[in-house]
């Protein structure tokens, strides 16, 4: 077993444990509140601390899981979506699908959109009154602070600032098809090159709290 397989094994174990914890948390969750769900870009959103800093009173449950794809979400809809019975759902899922460097971008985008639609169809059936906000994918920084790792070598093959706008346009069309909201809350995240600002990013993809503060400012009209 090589190093990458070991890392993937640990990640899978953590994901399973996290889903188990969400299952228990959902039992006590107040129904009819706001839900944030998706992959690591949502899981790492420190929404409740930022809300407290702002003096905002919204109740928001975060059910993001790092490393999750649309396939993973389809397998964990109860824990990630239905368990809190939310009135508003903010979704950021699909960047790990797009990040699959083993297939052409067009192929991964098509399969991601197919799964994304299946997710939305289930929401429409189970939570017909819920407002759903499909979030635009955030920009990335393909040059600054990129680590010298095996993962980094393939990190931006498909998930880059050329392809992400294409994916966003496709998600926007899917939102229109489903009668849901597409929201772009990325204003202020990019530098003059069109890349995620250096001071906001950990390693080109994930963000520090200062980046999420910008996103929260843009999200406020929808919360």
N, C-alpha and C positions, 0 to 999 in steps of 0.2 A: 504494500500500500504506500503510495507516494504522499508527499506533503499536502498536495491539493486535495486528495481523497480524504485525508485525515481532517482537514479544515472543513470540508463539506459535511463530513460525518458529525463534527461538533455542531455545525450550524443547524443541521437537521434535528439534532437532539434538542437544541435550544428552541427551535421553532415548535416542536411538539410540546415542550414544557410550557411555552408561552400560550399556546392555544388552550392547554389545560387550565392555566391560570385565568384566561379570559372567560372560560366556561363558568368558573366559580364567581368571578367578578360580575358577570352578567346576571346572576341570580339576585344580586342585591342592587343592581343598577336601577335608577329611577327611569321609568319608561316615558317616551315622548320627548326626549331631549335631543341634543345634537350629537352626531357620530362622525368621527374622523376615522377613515379606514384605508388600508392600502399596504404598501411595502415599507422599507426602512425610511424612505423620505417622508412618510407620514408618521411612522413609529417614533422617529427622532424629533418630531415637532414638539417642543416643550410648551404645548398650548396652555395647560393649566397654570403654569408658573407665569407665562406671559399675560394671561388673563388677570391674574392677581396683581401683577405689576401695573396693569392698566386700570385696575379698579372695576373690571367688567364682571358681570354676575352670571353670564351664560354657563350652563353646565355642558361640558363637552367630554365625551368618552372617546379615548384613543384606542383603536384596535388594529393598529398597523403591526405588521410582522416583517422584520428584516429578511431580505432574500426572497420574498414571496413573488410569484408570478401570477398571472390571471388563472392559470390552471390550479395553483395552490389555493387561491381564493375560492374558486368554484368548489373545492373539496372541504372548505371550512366556512361556509356561508353562515351557519348558525352562530359560530363564535365571533366572526368578524363583522356581521351585519345584523342578523335577525334577533340575536339575544338581547339587545338593548331596546328593541322596538322603537327606533328613533323616528322623530318627525322630520329631521333634516339629516341628509347623508352627504358628506364630502368625501369623494373618492380620488385617490391618486394611486393607481395600479397600472402596471404595464411596462415600466422602465426596465425591469429585469428581463422581461420578454425581449424588448428591443435590444438589450445588452448582450443577447446571445450572439457571439461572434462566429459560431459554427455554421450559420446559414446566412444567405443574402438578406439584406434589410427588407426587401419587398416581401419575402417569405415570412419572416418573423412578424412583420407588421400585420399581414393578413391573418395569421393564426391568432395573434393577440387580439385583434378586433373581433374575431369570431367568438373568442372566449369572453371578451368584455361584453358583447351583446347578450350572451347567455347569462351573465351576472345580472345585467339590467332587466332582462326578462323575468328572472326570479324575483327581483325587487319589486317590479311592477305587479307581480301576482301576489306576493306576500304582504307588501307594504304599499298598497295603491295610493294612499294619501300622503306618503312621504315626499318631500321635496328632495331631489337629487341634484347635486352639483358635481359635475365631472371636471376635475381640475386639469389645466394645461400642465404638461411636463415642464419642469424647470430647466433652464439652460445649464450647461456644464462648462468647466474650464479645462481645456485639453492640453494646456502647456504649463501652468503654474502649480507647484506643490504636488505634482503627480508622483506617487511613490515608485521606487524601483522594485516592483514585485511582478510575479507571473500574472497575477490578475490585472495589473495596470497595463500590461502589454496588449491586452485585448479589450480594455475598458471602453475605448472610444472608437472601436471599429464600426459599430452600428449606432451606438448611443453618442451622437455628436451633434454639434450645432447646425449641421446641414440637414440631418435626418429628423431631429426632434420637431422642427416646425411642420414637417410633412406629417408626422404622427399626430401633432396637435390639430392640424386641419382635419385629419381623418376622425379624430375623437369628437371634434366639433360637429361634424356631419352625423356621427352616430348619436350624439346628444339630441340633435334636431329630429332625427328619425324616431327616437324613443320618447320625445316630448319632455326631455330633461334639460337642465341648464349646463352650458359649457362656460367655465370662467377662467380667464387668464389673469392671474394675480402676480405676474412676474415683473411688473413695472418696478424699476429701481434695483433689480438684481444684477444687471449687466454692466460691464465696463465699456469703454469706447470701442473695444474690439468686438463687442457682442458676446463676450464670454462672461460666465458667472464671476462676479468680482472676487479677486484673490482673498480679500479679508473676510469673505463670507464662507469660504469652503475649506473643508478638512483636507480633501485629496482630489478635488476636481468635480466630485459628484455630491457628496453629503455636505451638510451645512452646519455652521455654528448657530447659536441663538440669535446673533445679530442679523443673519440672513432671514431667519424665521420671523423676526420682528417686522421686517419689511413686508413679508408675505401676510402677516396678521393685519398690518395696516391696510393692505389691499383687500383683505377678506372681510373687514368690518361691515361693509354694506350688506353682506350676505348672511351674516350670523344672526 
